[in-house]
């Protein structure tokens, strides 16, 4: 992974951690300036139960698109509890 992508991945994770979402099931990848967010997001337990997850993802998208070096943001996530993996 190029150094720029690794630095950008850390920046993306910092931005996500500032929001009221549980991103523990979210895979964050950056390739050549394109940010990929895949997986599941949920509300943080005990925090703002009225959080709109889709709105939070839109805010994250807007913030990331304003960052230098970010060419695009691809969000492929589901909102709510992570689905159990098939046995």
FENRA-V560055 format. One record per residue. RES is the residue in one letter. SS is DSSP state (helix for helix, strand for strand, loop for the rest). PHI is phi as a letter, one per 40 degrees, with the letter a starting at -180 (none if undefined). Layout:
# FENRA-V560055
res ss phi
RES SS PHI
RES SS PHI
This chain:
# FENRA-V560055
res ss phi
X loop none
X loop d
X helix d
X helix c
X helix c
X helix c
X helix c
X helix c
X helix c
X helix c
X helix c
X helix c
X helix c
X helix c
X helix c
X helix c
X helix c
X loop c
X loop c
X loop c
X strand b
X strand c
X strand b
X strand c
X strand b
X strand b
X strand c
X strand b
X strand b
X strand b
X strand b
X loop f
X loop g
X strand b
X strand c
X strand b
X strand b
X strand b
X strand h
X strand b
X strand b
X strand a
X strand c
X loop c
X loop c
X loop g
X loop b
X loop f
X loop c
X loop c
X loop c
X loop c
X helix c
X helix c
X helix c
X helix c
X helix c
X helix c
X helix c
X helix d
X helix d
X helix c
X helix c
X helix c
X helix c
X loop c
X loop c
X loop c
X loop g
X loop c
X loop c
X strand a
X strand b
X strand b
X strand b
X strand b
X strand b
X strand b
X strand b
X loop h
X loop c
X loop c
X loop c
X loop c
X loop c
X loop c
X loop c
